[in-house]
Each structure stands twice: as C-alpha cells, then as structure tokens.
C-alpha cells in the first residue's frame, strides 16, 4: 500500500535527498560503476 504524503516540505526534503544520492553517491553500471557526478568530473578537463 502506498502512503500519501500531505506534508509538502517533508516530500521536498525526501526528494532532494533521493536525487542527491542518485546523482552523487549511487554507482551506475553504464558509467563503469561511477556516480554521474564522478563520471562527469572524470571526462571534463580540469582548468589550469
């Protein structure tokens, strides 16, 4: 059973936490088990 979320602030916090985890922490197999942000940082040349 799905629980309804009536507290908009709590929903926004949970969504933000999930998106942070998904993009900064979770390894993706299609990116050679790197997080999306780690992958992006690995292909963008560092400025001098």
N, C-alpha and C positions, 0 to 999 in steps of 0.2 A: 504494500500500500504506500502510495506517495504522500508525503506530508506537505501540506500547504504552508507557504511562508508568507506571513502577513506583515512582518517587520522588514520594511524596505532597507533600512540601514544594516540589519543583520544579513540580508540577502546580498547586498553590495559588498560587504566585508568577505563573505564566503566566496563570492565570485572573484573578487580581487585576489584572494589567497590562492584559489584554484588556478587562475591564469598565471600568477607568478610561478607557482610550482610547475605548471605545464611548460612554460617558456624558459625558465631559468634553471630548473632542477631535474626535470624528467628526461632521462635519456631516450632518444628516438632511434630506432634501429635503422631507419632510412638515412640518418645523419651520422652513421658509424658510431652509434650509441653516445652521441653528444647531445646536450640540450640545444635548442635552437639558438639561444644567445651565444653559447660557446662556439657553435658552428659558424655563426656569422662573424664572430671575432676572429676565428681562425682563417677566414678567407679574405677578410678586408685587410689590406696592408696598413701597418701602423705608420702614422705620420712621424716624421723626424723631428 
